[in-house]
Amino acid sequence: MKLLSLLSLALVGSSNAFAPAPVNVNRAVVVPQMSVAEGEFYIDQNRRNLMNLILVGSAAVTVGGLAVPYILFFVPPGAGGGTGGTPAKDALGNEIFAKEYLASKKPGDHSLAQGLKGDATYLIVKDDGTLETYGLNAVCTHLGCVVPWSAANNKFMCPCHGSQYAPTGAVVRGPAPLPLALAHLDVDESGKILFSTWSETDFRTEGKPWWI
């Protein structure tokens, strides 16, 4: 019996000798830390605002430089009575030259041409055989009908609602509320007839032009 007890104790002792050492679960975990000096990552607000302005300005210049040519591509030269004026054109789209035009017209003639923005515009031949210094937009100021010239009555007479205009385009009978729009008429060095926007006082009403 004593021999068995001694053998048991010997086995227990030998097993403990090969058992793994206990792990201390409370052992501290080392966490690397970065030491940042005070003010090392400070960003000056004024500098930030300046950089933002530079970035925005650069973007605006870039976009503007691309946009301007794109816009100009779709704007026809001379449109809207710009520098040099808009050439008067006949029904076929041909530019009109004063010498040839007057050679085919009589004094007192009122014939239509394509004017500013393509609107029908009267070219008026004066009694001395020269062109009037203005053109008259043929669009009635009542509801937009094209007003024909009546040589027999010496005035413009709208067939739509009866409005009538004097030879200068001033209203002589309603319901049209306003005179026909004016456009400057000039002849350039080549003899081409040009229209340009009339922005001065309307000599018929002594008021501001209603069409601009």
PyMOL commands that set and color helices and strands:
alter all, ss='L'
color gray80, all
select helices_A, chain A and resi 2-17+45-73+98-103+116-118
alter helices_A, ss='H'
color red, helices_A
select strands_A, chain A and resi 86-87+110-114+120-124+134-137+149-150+155-157+164-165+171-173+182-187+193-197
alter strands_A, ss='S'
color yellow, strands_A
deselect
rebuild
show_as cartoon
